[in-house]
Amino acid sequence: MASPANLAAKLVSPLAGVVNRVRFGCPSHFFQGAGRIGDDLMCSTVFRELRKRSKRSLAVVTRNPPLFEKSPDVEKIIPQTDALLNRWNRAGLPVVTLSHAGYDPARGLDLPPAEHILSHMCRRAGLTGLVELRPYIFLTAAELAAGRIVENQVAIQSTGISAPMALQNREWFPERFQELCAQLRSDVRVVQIGSATDLKLEGAIDLRGKTTLRQTAAVLANSLVFIGLVGFVMHLARAVDCRSVIVYGGREKPTITGYVANKNLYHQVRCAPCWLRNTCEFNHKCMDMISVDQVIAATAEQISRYGTLLEVETASL
């Protein structure tokens, strides 16, 4: 039997839908990400491709409004804040969730699509034809200028363990990040970004927990390269055209979640890609195989290409 709240929602939904459409300026399309900040950022790929096809009046429902500030591709940003308010604000609206993967809680693993996650999200939005597989964020000139901390800066995020949904199998080794920082300091200035609770890298300029989302994007936009793990900052770096070195290991394939402009350090060991979030029966062999020297070499290669146009993978839907 339906609860009183659900029954009331069904009764008022048609009227609420009309009211909400008018209140938000009658957008033609409503979209939202799958829940995490990286999911929201990747929605920007869909919005850009829709705009290329002359689709207008797009609305995004998001917990992360700064991602879409100054975007020419989104007309209306609908913040998600209070849970009850969100329910009535969205009542009757045809919101499409741009999810890109399933999850099997019994086995603790993600269920990825058979194609790049951005291709999958574009399909869910009804797009066809050629699409470019990259996200976007739009910064002002003042924001960009403030992101230059020092000359020859290299941005590093050494862990994603402080994320709301941390994945242990995406983690490299803290001592190797520290050794990496020590070796890099002879040629560049290392700027550490991330959460305030991340382990501090000695010798790096410490911006842990000191930057907003958009300030972090500006730091990346001014960096010779970003070095880090699979996660939100990897996508943010690509959104501002910053080349990256990403320590993938073997949990997931770069062809599904990564970008061709990056140096993706992936090992196709026997169990890879496992897509497991936290459990590993092989003592993270795929991560252990990635040495500091390999990351140094990949970083040098990416720095040598600084200032050149980043490669963009395309897909035909």
C-alpha positions in Angstrom: 0.0 0.0 0.0 1.3 3.4 -0.9 2.4 5.7 1.9 0.6 9.0 2.5 3.7 10.9 1.3 3.9 8.9 -1.9 0.2 9.2 -2.5 0.3 13.0 -2.0 3.3 13.1 -4.4 1.3 11.3 -7.1 -1.6 13.7 -6.7 0.3 16.9 -6.8 3.0 15.9 -9.3 1.3 17.0 -12.5 0.5 20.5 -11.0 4.0 20.7 -9.4 5.5 19.8 -12.8 3.9 22.8 -14.5 4.8 25.1 -11.6 8.4 23.9 -11.5 8.8 24.2 -15.3 7.6 27.8 -15.2 9.7 28.6 -12.1 12.8 27.4 -13.8 12.2 29.2 -17.1 10.7 26.3 -19.0 13.9 24.4 -19.9 13.5 21.9 -22.7 15.8 19.3 -21.1 16.6 18.4 -17.4 19.6 16.3 -16.6 21.5 15.2 -13.5 24.6 13.1 -12.8 24.7 9.8 -11.0 25.5 11.4 -7.6 29.2 12.0 -7.3 31.1 15.1 -8.2 32.9 13.5 -11.0 29.6 12.2 -12.5 28.4 15.8 -12.5 31.5 17.1 -14.2 31.2 14.4 -16.9 27.7 15.6 -17.7 29.4 18.7 -19.3 30.3 16.5 -22.2 26.7 15.8 -22.9 25.8 19.5 -22.6 28.5 20.5 -25.0 27.4 17.9 -27.6 23.8 19.0 -27.3 24.8 22.6 -27.8 26.8 21.7 -30.9 23.5 20.3 -32.2 21.8 23.6 -31.5 19.9 22.3 -28.5 19.1 25.1 -26.1 17.5 25.7 -22.8 19.3 22.9 -20.8 18.9 22.5 -17.1 21.2 20.6 -14.7 20.2 19.4 -11.3 23.4 19.2 -9.2 24.9 19.2 -5.7 27.9 21.0 -7.2 26.7 24.3 -8.9 30.3 25.7 -9.2 31.0 23.1 -11.9 28.6 24.8 -14.3 29.1 28.5 -13.5 30.0 30.5 -16.6 29.1 27.5 -18.8 27.6 28.6 -22.2 26.0 25.2 -22.5 23.7 25.2 -19.5 20.9 27.8 -19.1 19.6 26.7 -15.6 21.5 25.3 -12.6 19.1 23.7 -10.1 21.0 23.2 -6.8 20.3 20.1 -4.8 20.4 21.0 -1.1 17.8 20.0 1.5 16.4 16.5 0.7 12.7 17.3 1.3 13.0 20.6 -0.7 14.7 18.7 -3.5 11.8 16.3 -3.8 9.3 19.1 -4.3 11.5 21.2 -6.4 11.9 18.3 -8.8 8.3 17.0 -8.7 6.9 16.4 -12.1 10.1 17.3 -13.9 11.4 14.9 -16.6 14.9 14.7 -15.2 17.2 12.2 -17.0 20.0 10.7 -14.9 23.2 10.4 -16.9 24.6 7.3 -15.1 27.5 5.4 -16.7 28.0 2.2 -14.6 26.2 -0.2 -12.4 27.3 -1.7 -9.1 27.2 -5.2 -7.6 27.2 -4.7 -3.8 27.5 -8.5 -3.2 30.8 -8.6 -4.9 31.9 -5.0 -4.3 32.6 -4.2 -7.9 31.5 -1.7 -10.5 29.8 -2.9 -13.7 31.2 -0.7 -16.5 29.7 -0.2 -19.9 31.2 -1.8 -23.0 32.3 1.6 -24.3 33.9 4.8 -22.8 31.7 6.1 -20.0 31.3 9.4 -21.8 30.0 7.7 -24.9 27.5 5.8 -22.7 26.3 9.0 -21.0 25.8 10.6 -24.4 23.8 7.7 -25.5 21.6 8.0 -22.4 20.9 11.6 -23.4 19.7 10.5 -26.9 22.8 11.8 -28.8 23.8 10.3 -32.1 26.7 10.9 -34.4 30.3 11.9 -33.6 31.0 13.0 -30.0 34.2 14.2 -28.3 35.2 12.4 -25.2 36.2 15.1 -22.8 34.6 17.2 -20.1 34.5 21.0 -19.7 34.7 23.7 -17.0 34.8 27.4 -17.8 36.9 29.7 -15.8 37.2 33.5 -15.8 40.4 35.3 -16.7 40.7 36.4 -13.0 40.3 32.8 -11.8 42.9 31.6 -14.3 45.4 34.2 -13.2 45.0 33.3 -9.6 45.8 29.7 -10.3 49.4 30.4 -11.1 51.1 29.7 -7.8 54.8 29.6 -8.9 56.7 29.2 -12.1 57.0 25.6 -13.5 54.4 24.2 -11.2 53.4 20.6 -11.3 50.2 19.6 -9.5 49.9 16.4 -7.5 47.1 14.7 -5.6 48.6 11.7 -3.8 45.4 10.0 -2.6 41.6 9.9 -3.1 41.0 8.2 0.2 39.2 11.3 1.6 36.6 11.2 -1.1 33.0 10.6 0.0 33.2 7.2 -1.7 36.9 6.2 -1.6 38.1 3.2 -3.6 41.1 1.5 -2.0 42.0 -0.3 -5.2 42.7 3.1 -6.9 45.4 4.0 -4.4 49.2 3.9 -5.1 51.7 3.9 -2.2 52.2 7.1 -0.1 56.0 6.5 0.2 56.3 6.4 -3.6 54.4 9.7 -3.9 56.9 11.1 -1.4 59.9 9.8 -3.3 58.3 11.1 -6.6 57.9 14.6 -5.0 61.6 14.6 -3.8 62.9 13.7 -7.3 60.7 16.2 -9.1 61.8 19.1 -6.9 65.1 19.4 -8.6 63.4 20.6 -11.8 59.9 21.8 -11.0 57.8 23.2 -8.1 55.4 20.6 -6.8 52.0 21.9 -5.7 50.0 19.4 -3.6 46.2 19.7 -4.0 43.5 17.6 -2.4 41.8 17.2 1.0 43.1 18.7 4.2 43.3 15.2 5.7 45.5 13.8 2.9 49.0 12.9 4.0 51.3 15.9 3.4 54.1 15.5 0.9 57.2 17.0 2.3 58.8 19.7 0.1 55.6 20.4 -1.8 53.7 23.7 -1.7 50.8 22.7 0.5 47.3 23.6 -0.9 45.5 20.6 0.8 42.1 21.8 1.7 42.9 25.4 0.9 41.2 25.7 -2.6 37.7 25.7 -3.8 36.6 23.4 -6.7 37.1 26.2 -9.2 40.4 27.3 -7.6 41.7 23.8 -7.9 40.7 23.8 -11.6 42.7 27.1 -12.1 45.8 25.5 -10.4 45.5 22.6 -12.8 45.1 24.9 -15.8 48.4 26.6 -14.9 50.3 23.4 -14.2 52.8 21.8 -16.6 51.2 18.4 -15.8 49.0 16.8 -13.2 50.1 13.6 -11.5 47.5 11.5 -9.6 45.1 8.7 -9.5 41.8 7.9 -11.3 39.1 10.1 -9.9 37.5 13.5 -10.0 40.7 15.5 -10.3 41.8 13.5 -13.3 38.5 14.5 -15.0 38.9 18.1 -13.8 42.4 18.3 -15.2 41.2 17.2 -18.6 38.4 19.8 -18.4 41.0 22.6 -18.3 43.3 21.0 -20.9 46.0 20.0 -18.4 47.9 16.9 -19.5 48.1 14.2 -16.8 50.1 11.2 -15.6 47.5 8.8 -14.1 48.6 5.8 -12.0 45.9 3.3 -13.1 47.3 0.0 -11.9 44.9 -2.6 -13.2 41.5 -2.1 -11.5 40.0 -0.4 -14.5 40.8 0.2 -18.1 41.9 3.7 -19.3 40.0 3.0 -22.6 36.8 3.0 -20.5 37.4 5.8 -18.0 40.5 7.7 -19.1 41.7 10.2 -21.8 44.0 9.7 -24.7 45.9 12.9 -23.9 47.1 11.4 -20.6 49.9 9.0 -19.8 47.9 6.2 -18.2 50.1 3.7 -16.3 48.1 0.5 -16.6 49.2 -3.1 -16.2 47.2 -5.9 -17.8 48.0 -8.5 -15.1 46.1 -11.8 -14.9 43.2 -10.4 -12.8 42.9 -7.0 -14.6 40.6 -5.2 -15.0 38.9 -6.5 -11.9 36.7 -3.4 -11.3 36.7 -4.3 -7.5 36.5 -1.3 -5.3 38.4 -2.4 -2.1 39.2 -6.1 -2.0 42.2 -7.6 -3.6 43.5 -11.1 -3.4 46.8 -10.3 -5.1 48.2 -7.6 -2.7 47.7 -4.9 -5.3 50.3 -6.4 -7.6 49.1 -4.1 -10.5 49.9 -1.0 -8.5 53.2 -2.4 -7.1 54.5 -2.9 -10.6 54.4 0.9 -11.2 57.7 2.4 -10.1 58.6 5.9 -9.3 61.0 5.9 -12.3 58.1 5.0 -14.6 56.1 8.0 -13.3 59.1 10.3 -13.6 59.6 9.2 -17.2 55.9 9.7 -18.0 55.9 13.1 -16.3 59.0 14.2 -18.3 57.3 13.1 -21.5 54.1 15.1 -20.7 56.0 18.2 -19.7 57.9 18.1 -23.0 54.5 18.4 -24.7 53.3 21.3 -22.6 51.6 24.0 -24.6 50.6 21.7 -27.5 47.0 20.9 -28.3 45.7 18.0 -26.3 44.5 15.0 -28.3 40.8 14.2 -28.2 39.3 10.8 -28.6 36.0 10.7 -30.6 33.2 8.1 -30.7 30.5 7.5 -33.3 27.1 6.8 -31.7 
